[in-house]
Amino acid sequence: LNVPAYKVASFEIVDLPLIEYIATKKKPILLSTGMANIKEINEAVKVIRKKSNSDILLFHCISSYPAPTKESNLKNIEYLKKTFGVEVGLSDHTISNLASTIAIGLGAVAIEKHFKLDDQYCGPDSSFSLNISQLKKLVIDCEEAWFAKGQDGFKRSNIEKRDQYIEVFFFS
């Protein structure tokens, strides 16, 4: 099929022979971490790197369907990035877009979200899948969150430079 990347589902993160085989293909690997502990994630990353493949994107994931937003533990995105020195995304099984947009603010570079072509479809993941209009909204929300993050360093925004207004403060 000449796929551009390989996605390893959460339950497969402990299938080290499969991960090793995928790593030999020298294509990006999207590795979901749902249900895994830090040792299991570390073993999978080591296997990939041992095959000289460093193109890894970890997906922080809560393997609950649907996942309650309050259980998202999005700080794990920063932790995974720091611990493994790779880019991190979010495999989001919540019903809303809130976790995904917050994840972008915390450094996620990719969002995985289930979607359905119409609301009449009833499948195993339809209860937490977005319809097409909700998916479009997710894309817009995440793009807006991405740009809202800005850049490191304290700089005046372009809008401030353009508008050049003066604030007056009165002290008593």
Disulfide bonds with the S-S distance in Angstrom:
none
